[in-house]
């Protein structure tokens, strides 16, 4: 006999599905859906605890109130690194409910029919200086990945070697808004889809920066999209306060590029330290 507990859970799930099909749910101006985020929590917890066995350190460095810019290395094709960072912050009591944490995502990801709605409702926002500026002025925790597509598109031979941080746009944002920069190192995301090669023609057809060939994709078809169970470490570093430089420093290219390189070097050092701490990628 089926108990009342499972029946009640099924009834709630059916009610939730029916309401969402009718459009009866709340989203904020950015598309974040707290009900969707809550529904996704069991999956994220499974990935965090069982699949990737994430160890997170330094969450206490992230401000509990007010704005901050979380700057991290990037890998893994899809924004699983952002999802695990957000989960670590919720576990640390920094961003309960997830509404305060937003992550910037490259435009091409929002063209994926099934993935785009999930990214948006979970807190993803199209990457642009304008969006980032507004989010920070609304006192969000904003995750940025300055390596961009160069980071997620690195070949296996260059894993954990940070690419250039572009023109330092994130430093300008921090200077203009007074937001501290929290460096974040993510170890584990490079192994979930090891890139062995790519198919440029398909990438152009799909409008993606690249179309990867991994040990499981496209060989295993849709099953090749299942990320490998690597062991992860996420380290949040001490905040970098740029307030002494003042907002006017955002117009000084030399200062912006110098700070961007300092942040990149700090994250690179943190990545190497955590690779040593992890010891093995799949243990």
Secondary structure in CASP SS format (residue, H / E / C, confidence):
PFRMAT SS
TARGET T0000
AUTHOR 0000-0000-0000
METHOD secondary structure of the structure
MODEL  1
X C 1.00
X C 1.00
X C 1.00
X H 1.00
X H 1.00
X H 1.00
X H 1.00
X H 1.00
X H 1.00
X H 1.00
X H 1.00
X H 1.00
X H 1.00
X H 1.00
X H 1.00
X H 1.00
X H 1.00
X H 1.00
X H 1.00
X H 1.00
X H 1.00
X C 1.00
X C 1.00
X C 1.00
X C 1.00
X C 1.00
X C 1.00
X C 1.00
X C 1.00
X C 1.00
X C 1.00
X C 1.00
X C 1.00
X H 1.00
X H 1.00
X H 1.00
X H 1.00
X H 1.00
X H 1.00
X H 1.00
X H 1.00
X H 1.00
X H 1.00
X H 1.00
X H 1.00
X H 1.00
X H 1.00
X H 1.00
X H 1.00
X H 1.00
X H 1.00
X C 1.00
X C 1.00
X C 1.00
X E 1.00
X E 1.00
X E 1.00
X C 1.00
X H 1.00
X H 1.00
X H 1.00
X C 1.00
X C 1.00
X C 1.00
X C 1.00
X C 1.00
X C 1.00
X E 1.00
X E 1.00
X E 1.00
X E 1.00
X E 1.00
X C 1.00
X C 1.00
X C 1.00
X C 1.00
X C 1.00
X C 1.00
X C 1.00
X H 1.00
X H 1.00
X H 1.00
X H 1.00
X H 1.00
X H 1.00
X H 1.00
X H 1.00
X H 1.00
X H 1.00
X H 1.00
X H 1.00
X C 1.00
X C 1.00
X C 1.00
X C 1.00
X C 1.00
X C 1.00
X C 1.00
X C 1.00
X C 1.00
X E 1.00
X E 1.00
X E 1.00
X E 1.00
X E 1.00
X C 1.00
X H 1.00
X H 1.00
X H 1.00
X H 1.00
X H 1.00
X C 1.00
X C 1.00
X C 1.00
X H 1.00
X H 1.00
X H 1.00
X H 1.00
X H 1.00
X H 1.00
X H 1.00
X H 1.00
X C 1.00
X E 1.00
X E 1.00
X E 1.00
X C 1.00
X C 1.00
X H 1.00
X H 1.00
X H 1.00
X H 1.00
X H 1.00
X H 1.00
X H 1.00
X H 1.00
X H 1.00
X C 1.00
X C 1.00
X C 1.00
X E 1.00
X E 1.00
X E 1.00
X E 1.00
X C 1.00
X C 1.00
X C 1.00
X C 1.00
X H 1.00
X H 1.00
X H 1.00
X H 1.00
X C 1.00
X C 1.00
X C 1.00
X H 1.00
X H 1.00
X H 1.00
X C 1.00
X C 1.00
X C 1.00
X C 1.00
X C 1.00
X C 1.00
X C 1.00
X C 1.00
X C 1.00
X C 1.00
X H 1.00
X H 1.00
X H 1.00
X H 1.00
X H 1.00
X H 1.00
X H 1.00
X H 1.00
X H 1.00
X C 1.00
X C 1.00
X E 1.00
X E 1.00
X E 1.00
X E 1.00
X E 1.00
X E 1.00
X E 1.00
X E 1.00
X C 1.00
X H 1.00
X H 1.00
X H 1.00
X C 1.00
X C 1.00
X C 1.00
X C 1.00
X C 1.00
X E 1.00
X E 1.00
X C 1.00
X H 1.00
X H 1.00
X H 1.00
X H 1.00
X H 1.00
X H 1.00
X H 1.00
X C 1.00
X C 1.00
X C 1.00
X C 1.00
X C 1.00
X E 1.00
X E 1.00
X C 1.00
X C 1.00
X C 1.00
X C 1.00
X C 1.00
X C 1.00
X C 1.00
X H 1.00
X H 1.00
X H 1.00
X H 1.00
X H 1.00
X C 1.00
X C 1.00
X C 1.00
X C 1.00
X C 1.00
X C 1.00
X C 1.00
X E 1.00
X E 1.00
X E 1.00
X E 1.00
X E 1.00
X E 1.00
X E 1.00
X E 1.00
X C 1.00
X C 1.00
X H 1.00
X H 1.00
X H 1.00
X C 1.00
X H 1.00
X H 1.00
X H 1.00
X H 1.00
X H 1.00
X C 1.00
X H 1.00
X H 1.00
X H 1.00
X H 1.00
X H 1.00
X H 1.00
X H 1.00
X H 1.00
X H 1.00
X H 1.00
X H 1.00
X H 1.00
X H 1.00
X H 1.00
X H 1.00
X H 1.00
X H 1.00
X H 1.00
X H 1.00
X H 1.00
X H 1.00
X H 1.00
X H 1.00
X H 1.00
X H 1.00
X H 1.00
X C 1.00
X C 1.00
X C 1.00
X C 1.00
X C 1.00
END
